[in-house]
Amino acid sequence: MVILMVSIRLKVGPKGQIVIPKVFREAYGIKEGGEVIIEPTDKGLVIKAPADVKTLMEKLKERRKMMKGVGIQAKLGDLRNMDLEDEFDEDIS
């Protein structure tokens, strides 16, 4: 379920905390103790639920097929300084 055309004004707590309303948490599968992704954009901050594991695995398989055709081989240590959220962010959204 996706909720469109709704905006809610929230108060920011003393440590910069906000409470995501229940209707949004339920709609986007955000659970207590879970994680969210926050992204800065030109228009402000975007808060979103991380992609589920099944979707992530599909994206990784697609990416692997694409890279195989290019002939790029990863070497040990190549990904040491790479943030995978940044690498795959455009593909997941």
Secondary structure, DSSP 8 states (H G I E B T S, - for coil): ----S--------TTS-----HHHHHHHT--TT---EEEEETTEEEEE----HHHHHHHHHHHHHHHHHHT----TTTTTT--HHHHHHHHH-
